[in-house]
Each structure stands twice: as C-alpha cells, then as structure tokens.
Amino acid sequence: MSKTAPVRVRLESALNDQVTAIAAALDRPKSWVIEQAVRDFVAVQEWQLAAIDAGISAADAGRVVAHADVVAWVQSWGRPDELPMPECG
C-alpha cells in the first residue's frame, strides 16, 4: 500500500452532512469518501486539461471547423434535411 499524507479539509455543514450520510450508506469512513471524491475530481481535471491542450494543438495546426458551419449544422438538428456533422477544413 502506498503512503498516505494527512490533509485537513474544511467543509460547509451541509456538505459535511452529505459526506457523512454517504459514508454511512457505504459503510466506509468519511476519509475514504473524501479521497474517492478527490480522485474523481483529479481524473476529470486531468482529462479536461489534456482535451484542451489537444484542441489548442489541433487549432494551431489548422484543424478547425468554421463557426458558421457549426451553427448551420446545429440549427438543422431534428429537421428532415438535417445536415451532416461538418468536417475540419
């Protein structure tokens, strides 16, 4: 098992109550619930930051779709003549 480091967290009373209830429902300590929440948050942030970097790289390389093409595509949703998703130009 890897080493752990103690961390102090201040929670608003209502959030603390929610965490307490979840811990009780899962029969786990509050520290476990909080650690899982932090793990989930970190995973989402890492994914989002990587996606942003990939998007910036794609834009820098000219792999973009014109705004007007996206607007026309979205406005066509649900119509019988719905447009196909625009491709990078």
C-alpha positions in Angstrom: 0.0 0.0 0.0 1.3 3.5 -0.8 2.0 6.0 1.9 -0.7 8.5 2.7 -0.4 12.0 3.9 -2.8 13.6 6.4 -4.8 16.5 4.9 -7.2 18.8 6.8 -10.4 19.7 4.9 -13.0 22.3 6.0 -16.5 21.5 4.7 -19.6 23.5 4.9 -22.0 21.9 7.3 -24.5 20.7 4.7 -21.7 19.2 2.6 -20.3 17.5 5.7 -23.7 16.0 6.4 -23.9 14.7 2.9 -20.5 13.1 3.1 -21.4 11.6 6.5 -24.5 10.1 5.0 -22.7 8.7 2.0 -20.0 7.2 4.2 -22.7 5.6 6.4 -24.6 4.2 3.4 -21.3 2.7 2.0 -20.1 1.6 5.4 -16.9 3.4 4.8 -15.1 6.1 6.8 -15.6 9.7 5.7 -11.9 9.9 4.8 -12.4 7.2 2.2 -15.4 9.0 0.7 -13.4 12.3 0.5 -10.4 10.5 -1.0 -12.6 9.0 -3.7 -14.2 12.4 -4.4 -10.7 13.9 -4.8 -9.6 11.0 -7.1 -12.6 11.5 -9.3 -12.1 15.3 -9.4 -8.4 14.9 -10.3 -9.2 12.4 -13.1 -11.8 14.7 -14.6 -9.5 17.7 -14.4 -6.6 15.8 -16.0 -8.9 14.7 -18.8 -10.2 18.2 -19.4 -6.8 19.8 -19.4 -5.5 17.2 -21.9 -8.5 17.7 -24.1 -7.9 21.5 -24.0 -4.3 21.0 -24.9 -5.3 18.7 -27.8 -7.8 21.2 -29.0 -5.3 24.0 -29.0 -2.8 21.9 -30.9 -5.4 21.0 -33.4 -6.4 24.7 -33.9 -2.7 25.7 -34.2 -2.4 23.0 -36.9 -5.4 24.5 -38.7 -7.7 21.5 -37.9 -10.8 23.6 -37.2 -14.4 23.9 -38.3 -15.8 27.3 -39.4 -18.3 28.7 -36.8 -20.9 29.3 -39.4 -20.8 25.6 -40.5 -21.3 24.5 -36.9 -24.2 27.0 -36.4 -25.9 25.7 -39.6 -25.4 22.1 -38.5 -26.9 22.7 -35.1 -29.8 24.6 -36.5 -30.6 21.7 -38.8 -30.9 19.2 -35.9 -34.3 17.5 -35.9 -35.3 18.6 -39.3 -35.9 16.2 -42.2 -33.0 17.8 -44.1 -30.6 17.6 -41.1 -27.0 18.4 -42.2 -24.1 16.0 -41.6 -21.6 17.0 -38.9 -19.1 19.4 -40.5 -15.6 18.3 -41.1 -12.4 20.1 -40.4 -11.3 22.3 -43.2 
